[in-house]
Amino acid sequence: MEDLLPKKSPLIVVKCPNHLTLVVVNNVPLFFCIRDGPYMPTLRLLHQYPNIMQRFQVDRGAIKFVFSGANIMCPGLTSPGGVLDEEVDSERPVAIYAEGKQHALAIGFTKMSAKDIKSINKGIGVDNMHYLNDGLWKVLFPSYIESIKGFVETLLNQFSKNTKANV
């Protein structure tokens, strides 16, 4: 836990456009939340700690669609190559892995339970919330963080001055 959230490092909650909230530690976004949903780890964090979430696996045919930001359809999870964790209920965050791949390619929010996905086998099974190479993923790269570091520090300084002035 100390590796994830060091005691002396500030934890910053950043509200972004489109109802996105980030939890940032040491200038690195670790968790995100969309609207009033639960906080979920970013893919970068999930790649460092792969067992912190329950997981589903899509078949090879679904990979290109997931990379395009598409939601995960039930047939991509139930066909050969797809794997479901039977204990997952509806409206739960899950890591999305791909057949033959080692790392997660997306993080999603289940629309129905794993049992329903298997039995109904049509429609959207998982809402795709964050995937490799989306806008949030691009923010996770240190070179990008360095490029906006001055901007973030300026914002924090302005916030500190405004807070002191209001006291």
SEZAGU-457841 format. One record per residue: residue in three letters; x, y, z of N, C-alpha, C in turn. Coordinates in steps of 0.2 Angstrom, whole numbers, padded with zeros to 4 digits, always signed. Example, Ala and Ser with C-alpha at 12.3 -4.5 7.8 and 13.67 -1.06 7.14 Angstrom:
<rs>
ala+0066-0028+0039+0062-0022+0039+0066-0016+0039/ser+0064-0011+0035+0068-0005+0036+0064+0000+0039/
</rs>
This chain:
<rs>
met+0004-0006+0000+0000+0000+0000+0004+0006+0000/glu+0010+0006+0003+0015+0012+0004+0017+0013-0003/asp+0018+0008-0008+0020+0009-0014+0015+0013-0018/leu+0009+0011-0017+0003+0014-0021+0002+0021-0019/leu+0001+0022-0012+0000+0029-0009+0005+0031-0004/pro+0010+0033-0006+0015+0035-0001+0013+0040+0004/lys+0014+0039+0011+0012+0044+0016+0013+0051+0015/lys+0019+0053+0013+0021+0060+0012+0019+0063+0006/ser+0017+0059+0001+0015+0062-0005+0008+0065-0005/pro+0006+0071-0008+0000+0073-0008-0005+0069-0013/leu-0011+0069-0011-0016+0065-0015-0021+0071-0017/ile-0021+0072-0024-0025+0077-0027-0030+0074-0031/val-0036+0077-0030-0042+0075-0034-0043+0081-0039/val-0043+0079-0045-0044+0083-0051-0050+0082-0055/lys-0054+0087-0055-0061+0087-0059-0059+0089-0066/cys-0061+0085-0071-0060+0086-0078-0066+0087-0081/pro-0066+0090-0088-0072+0090-0092-0075+0083-0093/asn-0081+0083-0095-0085+0077-0096-0086+0072-0090/his-0087+0076-0084-0089+0072-0078-0083+0067-0076/leu-0077+0068-0078-0071+0064-0076-0068+0067-0070/thr-0067+0062-0065-0063+0064-0059-0057+0060-0059/leu-0051+0063-0057-0045+0059-0057-0042+0059-0050/val-0039+0054-0047-0035+0054-0041-0028+0054-0043/val-0024+0059-0041-0017+0060-0044-0012+0059-0038/val-0007+0055-0038-0002+0055-0033+0005+0056-0037/asn+0009+0060-0034+0015+0061-0037+0015+0063-0045/asn+0010+0067-0047+0009+0069-0054+0007+0063-0058/val+0004+0058-0055+0002+0052-0059-0005+0050-0058/pro-0010+0050-0062-0016+0048-0061-0017+0041-0060/leu-0019+0039-0054-0020+0032-0052-0027+0029-0052/phe-0032+0033-0051-0039+0031-0051-0043+0036-0055/phe-0048+0034-0057-0053+0038-0061-0060+0037-0059/cys-0065+0041-0060-0072+0040-0059-0075+0044-0064/ile-0081+0041-0067-0085+0045-0072-0092+0046-0069/arg-0094+0052-0069-0100+0054-0066-0100+0052-0058/asp-0105+0049-0056-0105+0047-0049-0103+0039-0048/gly-0100+0036-0053-0098+0029-0053-0093+0028-0048/pro-0091+0022-0047-0085+0020-0042-0079+0022-0045/tyr-0074+0023-0041-0067+0025-0043-0064+0018-0045/met-0061+0019-0051-0058+0013-0054-0050+0014-0055/pro-0046+0009-0055-0039+0010-0056-0038+0012-0064/thr-0033+0016-0065-0031+0017-0072-0028+0011-0075/leu-0027+0010-0081-0024+0005-0084-0016+0004-0082/arg-0013+0010-0081-0006+0010-0079-0006+0007-0072/leu-0010+0008-0068-0010+0005-0061-0012-0002-0062/leu-0017-0004-0066-0019-0011-0067-0013-0015-0069/his-0009-0012-0074-0003-0016-0076+0002-0017-0071/gln+0003-0013-0066+0007-0014-0061+0005-0019-0056/tyr-0002-0019-0055-0005-0023-0050-0011-0027-0053/pro-0010-0032-0057-0015-0035-0061-0020-0039-0057/asn-0019-0040-0051-0024-0044-0047-0029-0040-0043/ile-0029-0033-0044-0033-0029-0040-0040-0029-0042/met-0042-0032-0048-0049-0031-0051-0051-0038-0053/gln-0057-0040-0054-0059-0046-0057-0059-0045-0064/arg-0058-0050-0068-0056-0050-0075-0061-0054-0080/phe-0062-0051-0086-0065-0054-0091-0060-0055-0097/gln-0061-0059-0101-0056-0060-0107-0061-0060-0113/val-0059-0056-0118-0063-0056-0125-0059-0060-0130/asp-0062-0063-0135-0059-0067-0140-0055-0062-0145/arg-0051-0065-0149-0047-0061-0153-0050-0056-0158/gly-0056-0058-0160-0060-0054-0165-0063-0048-0161/ala-0063-0047-0155-0066-0041-0152-0060-0036-0150/ile-0054-0038-0151-0048-0034-0149-0049-0027-0152/lys-0049-0027-0159-0049-0021-0163-0055-0016-0161/phe-0060-0019-0159-0066-0015-0157-0065-0012-0151/val-0062-0016-0146-0061-0013-0139-0056-0007-0140/phe-0051-0008-0144-0046-0003-0145-0049+0004-0148/ser-0055+0003-0151-0058+0009-0154-0063+0012-0149/gly-0063+0009-0143-0068+0012-0138-0075+0009-0138/ala-0076+0004-0142-0082+0001-0142-0084-0003-0135/asn-0090-0003-0134-0092-0007-0128-0091-0015-0129/ile-0090-0019-0124-0089-0026-0125-0095-0030-0126/met-0096-0033-0131-0103-0037-0133-0102-0044-0130/cys-0108-0046-0128-0108-0053-0124-0105-0058-0129/pro-0106-0059-0135-0103-0064-0139-0096-0064-0139/gly-0093-0058-0138-0085-0058-0138-0083-0061-0131/leu-0087-0061-0126-0085-0064-0120-0087-0071-0119/thr-0092-0074-0123-0094-0081-0122-0091-0085-0128/ser-0089-0083-0133-0086-0087-0139-0080-0090-0136/pro-0077-0095-0140-0071-0098-0139-0065-0093-0138/gly-0061-0093-0133-0057-0087-0132-0059-0082-0127/gly-0065-0082-0126-0068-0077-0121-0068-0081-0114/val-0067-0077-0109-0067-0080-0102-0071-0075-0097/leu-0076-0078-0093-0080-0074-0089-0078-0077-0082/asp-0078-0072-0077-0077-0074-0070-0085-0074-0068/glu-0087-0080-0066-0094-0082-0065-0097-0078-0059/glu-0092-0075-0054-0095-0072-0048-0096-0065-0049/val-0095-0062-0055-0096-0055-0056-0103-0053-0057/asp-0105-0048-0053-0112-0046-0053-0113-0040-0058/ser-0119-0038-0059-0120-0032-0064-0117-0026-0060/glu-0116-0021-0064-0114-0014-0062-0107-0015-0057/arg-0102-0019-0060-0096-0020-0056-0090-0018-0061/pro-0085-0015-0058-0079-0013-0063-0075-0020-0064/val-0073-0021-0070-0069-0027-0072-0063-0025-0077/ala-0058-0029-0076-0052-0028-0081-0054-0032-0087/ile-0053-0029-0093-0054-0033-0099-0047-0035-0102/tyr-0046-0041-0102-0040-0044-0106-0042-0047-0112/ala-0037-0049-0116-0038-0051-0123-0035-0058-0124/glu-0038-0062-0127-0036-0069-0129-0028-0068-0131/gly-0024-0072-0128-0017-0072-0130-0013-0066-0128/lys-0016-0061-0124-0012-0055-0122-0011-0056-0115/gln-0005-0053-0112-0003-0053-0105-0007-0048-0101/his-0007-0042-0104-0009-0036-0100-0017-0034-0102/ala-0020-0030-0097-0027-0028-0099-0027-0023-0104/leu-0032-0023-0108-0033-0018-0113-0038-0013-0112/ala-0042-0014-0107-0047-0010-0105-0050-0011-0098/ile-0054-0006-0096-0057-0007-0089-0064-0005-0091/gly-0069-0009-0088-0076-0008-0090-0080-0009-0084/phe-0087-0008-0085-0092-0008-0080-0097-0012-0083/thr-0099-0018-0079-0103-0023-0082-0110-0020-0082/lys-0114-0022-0087-0121-0020-0088-0125-0025-0086/met-0123-0032-0085-0126-0037-0083-0122-0042-0079/ser-0124-0047-0075-0120-0051-0072-0116-0056-0077/ala-0111-0059-0075-0108-0064-0079-0112-0070-0081/lys-0117-0072-0076-0121-0077-0078-0126-0075-0083/asp-0129-0069-0083-0133-0066-0088-0130-0065-0094/ile-0124-0063-0094-0120-0062-0101-0119-0069-0104/lys-0118-0074-0100-0117-0081-0103-0124-0084-0106/ser-0130-0083-0102-0136-0085-0104-0139-0081-0109/ile-0139-0075-0109-0143-0070-0114-0138-0070-0120/asn-0132-0069-0120-0127-0069-0125-0129-0065-0131/lys-0132-0059-0129-0133-0054-0135-0133-0047-0131/gly-0131-0042-0135-0131-0035-0132-0124-0033-0129/ile-0124-0028-0126-0118-0025-0122-0118-0029-0115/gly-0112-0032-0114-0110-0035-0108-0107-0030-0103/val-0102-0026-0106-0098-0022-0102-0097-0015-0105/asp-0098-0010-0102-0097-0003-0104-0089-0002-0104/asn-0086+0000-0109-0079+0002-0110-0078+0009-0107/met-0075+0009-0101-0074+0015-0098-0067+0018-0099/his-0062+0014-0101-0055+0016-0101-0051+0011-0105/tyr-0048+0013-0111-0044+0008-0115-0038+0010-0117/leu-0033+0006-0119-0027+0008-0121-0027+0013-0127/asn-0023+0018-0126-0023+0023-0131-0029+0028-0131/asp-0033+0028-0126-0038+0033-0126-0035+0040-0123/gly-0039+0045-0122-0037+0051-0119-0034+0050-0112/leu-0037+0046-0108-0034+0045-0101-0027+0041-0102/trp-0027+0037-0106-0020+0033-0107-0015+0038-0109/lys-0016+0042-0113-0011+0047-0116-0009+0052-0110/val-0013+0053-0105-0011+0057-0100-0006+0054-0095/leu-0007+0047-0095-0003+0043-0091+0005+0043-0092/phe+0007+0045-0098+0014+0044-0100+0018+0050-0097/pro+0023+0048-0094+0027+0053-0090+0029+0059-0094/ser+0031+0058-0101+0033+0064-0105+0027+0069-0105/tyr+0021+0066-0105+0015+0071-0106+0015+0074-0099/ile+0015+0071-0094+0015+0074-0087+0020+0079-0086/glu+0026+0078-0088+0031+0083-0088+0030+0089-0092/ser+0026+0088-0098+0025+0094-0102+0019+0098-0099/ile+0015+0095-0095+0010+0099-0091+0011+0101-0084/lys+0017+0099-0082+0019+0100-0075+0018+0107-0073/gly+0021+0111-0077+0021+0118-0075+0014+0121-0075/phe+0010+0119-0079+0003+0121-0079-0001+0119-0073/val+0000+0112-0071-0003+0110-0065+0000+0114-0059/glu+0006+0115-0058+0009+0119-0053+0006+0126-0052/thr+0005+0129-0058+0002+0136-0058-0005+0135-0055/leu-0009+0130-0058-0016+0129-0055-0016+0128-0048/leu-0011+0124-0045-0011+0123-0038-0009+0129-0034/asn-0004+0133-0037-0002+0139-0033-0008+0144-0033/gln-0012+0145-0039-0018+0149-0039-0023+0147-0034/phe-0024+0140-0034-0029+0137-0029-0027+0139-0022/ser-0020+0138-0020-0018+0140-0013-0019+0147-0012/lys-0017+0151-0016-0018+0159-0015-0026+0160-0014/asn-0030+0157-0018-0037+0159-0017-0040+0156-0011/thr-0037+0150-0009-0040+0147-0003-0038+0152+0003/lys-0031+0154+0003-0029+0158+0009-0033+0165+0009/ala-0034+0168+0003-0038+0174+0003-0045+0173+0005/asn-0048+0168+0005-0055+0166+0007-0055+0165+0014/val-0049+0164+0018-0049+0162+0025-0050+0168+0029/
</rs>
